[in-house]
Amino acid sequence: MGQKTNSNLLRLNIEKSNWKSKYYAKTSEESTLYIFKDLDIKNYINRVFNIYGVIVKNHKLYYSHSLLKLFISFFLTKKYFKVCKKVKRVCSKEFNFSEHLLESLSLFLKKKLSVFIIFQTLNKNYSVRIKNDKLQLLKQAFIKLRKFAKTDFFIETINILIITLKKTDSSKLLSELLAFQLKVLKKQTFFLITIKQILITFLKAKIFSTKGIKIVIKGRLNGAPRARKTTILLGNISAQTFKSNINYNTNTSFTRNGTFGIKVWIQEVIKFIYIQICFYNPSDLNLKKFKKAN
């Protein structure tokens, strides 16, 4: 049995070359230090966002000797608003998350780099534009999922799943949601059943253009004595071919019953742009009419 490789690493510079971190190094020794810095900064950002109940979709880094630019897109959960209320009660001031993150990053980097951050919130109007034709199909899907509406996690999960199915490079968002909810909830199998039913209804309705989703979770679900592996496979995921546009991410959630390993595969549709070039003959009648009109 061979070890399975990361599907993102195999497809770099084949279909697209969007690197999530860019840096400017003069020598080969500097490049190793920048790679270590990159991992260190990303782990710190994920740790801070998890404490405040913010789920990260994507973050990109661009940095040099004296400058650090960050692009972070995130989703705010109910835990974030509870933390803001607690800070208001204690400090009697409004909690500004962006200023707090800038201060903590400058202290973490020992004030050696000037930091610039661009935020993108995914809460406002789901950050997704859906056409009028597909709105009716989406309403019908909501009617089918009425039995899960009484749960506390339903609104957050359905909003995040709409974003993951509509937007690209969103496997990290789904894995962060699974890690966050498995840590908080006691009925973990019921949460996975709801996610499966929501994804089945959305994929059958053909509202979004995703081909398939695969989720693998390994751990002691519901406090079981032994760890077991549960898989959710919907649609087609052709991981053997390089042409398939697959977005892959891994995550771990630390719970009372131990750690859970989470893997997410999302296959997206490749959109081709065709450019039609027309060569006109100077003796063409349509071209003569166009010249006379002008």
N, C-alpha and C positions, 0 to 999 in steps of 0.2 A: 504494500500500500504506500503510494507516494503522497507527500504532503501537498495539499492544495495551495496554489499560489494566489496572491492578491490580484483580482481582476482589473483593478485600476492601474497597477504597475505594468501589466502586460499591454495595456492599450494606450500608454502615453506616447505621444508623437505619431500615432497612426491615423486616427480620425481627427483629433483635436489636440492642441498643445497649450491648454490653459493650466499653467502651473499655479498652485495656490500660495506659493511663497517664492519671492524673488529677492536676491541680494547681489551686491557688487563686491567681489573679492579680487584682490590683486595677485595673491599667491594661492597655492594649493593648501598651505597650512591654514590660511584664513578661512577657506571654504569649510573645513571641518569644524572650526569654531562657530561659524554662522549656522551650520546645520544643527549643532548642539543648542545654540541660542533659539533657533526656530522651534524645536521641540519643547524647550523649557518655557518659552512664552505661551505657546498653545496650551500646554498643560496647566499653566497658571490661569489663563483666561477661562478654560473649562471649569476649573475648580471654583473660581469666584462666581461664575454664572450659575453653577449648581447650588451654591450656598443660598443665593437669592431667588432661586426658583425660576430661572430664565433658561429656556431651551435654545441652543445655538443651532442654526441651520448651516451656516457657512462662515468661515473667516479666512481672509487673505492677508498676507504679510508682504510688505515691500520695505526693505531697510538697508542702510549703509552704515558708515562709521559714526555718523552724528544724527541720523534721522530714522524714524520708525513710523510707517503709515499702516493703518489697520482698517480693513473693511469687514464689519461684523453685521450679519443679518440674524435676527433672533425672534423668538416668540415668548410673550409674557404669560405666565401661568397665574393661578389663584394665589399661590404661595408668595409671589412677588408683591402683590397688593396687600397681603397680610403683614409682610415685613415692613412695607412703607407705613402702615398704620401704627405699628409698634415703635418705629423711629420717631414718628410725630408725637406719640404720647411721652416718650422719654426725653427727647431733645426739644420738643415744641417747635420744630422746623420741618419744612418740606424736604423729603429725601430726593436728591438728584443723583441718579445712578451713574450718569455719564461723568460727572465731576468726581464722584467717588472712585470710579474705575481709572480715571486719569491719574489721580493721586496715588492709588495703590500700584499702578504700573510704573510710575516714576520712582517710587520707593523700591520696587522690585528690581528695576534696572539701575539703581543707585544714582539716579539723576544724571546719567551719562548721555542719554539720547533724548532728543525732543520728539514728543509723541503727538501724532495726529490720528484721530479716530473718526470714521464715517459709520454711522449707525443706520440700520434699516429694520424697522419694526414690521412684523408680519400680522399683527393683530387687527389693524385698521382695515375694515372691509375685506378681510382675508387676503389682501394684496393680490387678488386674482380677478381678472375680468372674464366673465362667462357670457356667452352670447345668449340672445333671447330664445333661440331654438332649443338650447340645452338647459335653460332654466326650468322648463316644464318637466324634463326628465329628472332634474335634481330634486324638484318638489315631490315627485312620485317616489323617489328613493328615500326621502325623509319620512314619507307616510309609512313605508315598509319597516322603517327602523323605530317606530313609535314605542315599542316595548322596552327599548334600552334608554329612553329619554329620561327616566327617573333617576338614573345613576349620576353620581357626582362628577365622574370623569367623562361623560358623554360629549359635552359641548367642546371641551378642549381637544379631545381625540378626533372628533369629526372635522373640526377646523384645521388641525394639523394634517390629517389625511387628505383633505381637499388641496392643501398647499403642496404636499408631496406628490400627488398625482398630476397636478397642473404644472408645477415649476420643475426645472431641471436641477440636477446635483442636490437632491433632497433626501438621500439615504441617511445622512448624518442626523437630520431632523427627526426622522422616524425612529432611529436607534436611540436617540436621546430621550424621546417620549417613552419608549418601552423601558429604558433604564430608570427613568424618573417614577413611572407608575408602579413598576415591580417593587421598588423600594418602599413606596408608601402604602400600597394596597395589601390586604390580607387574602382576599379572594382573587388570586392571580390567574387561575384558569378561566374564570368568568370574564376577566378583562381581555384575555386572548380570544375567547369566543366572540365577543363583541367586535373586536378588530377584524376578525375573519368575516363576520357577517356584513360589516360595513364595506369592506373591500370587495366582497362578492357582488353586492348590490350595485356598487359604482362601476365595476368592470362589466357586468351584464348590461347595464344601461348604456354603456359606451359613451359616457359623458367626456371622459378624458382619453388622452392618446397614449397611455402606457400599455405596453404589451404584456408585462408580467411582473409579479412581486414574489420574492421568496424570503421568508423569515425563519431563522433557526435560533432557538433558545435552549440552553442547556443549564440545568440547575435543579434545586429541590423546590419544585412548585408546590404551594400550599403547605409547606413544612413537611414534605414527604421524607421518609428515612433515607432514601437513595436518590441520587440525581438522575434525571432522565432527559432525553432530547425530544423536543417538540418542534415540528416543522409546519409552516403554513406556506403552501405553494399554490399560487393562482396565476393562470395564464402560462405563457411560454417564456423560458429564460434559456437562451442558447449561449452558454458560457464557453463553449468549445471554439467558436469562431471569433476572429478578431474584429470582424465588421460590425458585430452587434454592439450597440451603445449601452453598456451596463455600468451602473453606478453602485459601488460597493462600499460598505462601512462596517466596522466592528466596534463594540462597546461592552463595558462591564458595569453591572449594578451591584453595589454592596448592600446586602440586606441582613436581617437577623438570622435567616436560614442559610447564610453563606453567600457566595458570589454567583452571579448569573452571567454566562457568556452569551452575547447577542450578536448575530450576523444578519445583515440585510442586503439583498440584491434587488435592484430595480432596473428593468430593461425599458429604455425609452426609445421612441420612434426617431429615426434619423430623418431630418428634413432636408431635402435636396432643393437647391435653387437652380432652375433652368433659365438661361439667358438666350433669347432668340435674336439672332442677328440677320437682318434682311438686306440684301444687296439689290439695289434698284438699277434698272437699265435707263440711261438718259433718254432713250426713245419711248419710254413708257408714257402713256396718256395721262395717268393719274399724277405723275410728277410734273408734267407740263401745266396741268390745271392748278397745281399747288403753287407753281412759280407765278402764274398769272394773278392768282388771288392775292399774293403778297407783293 
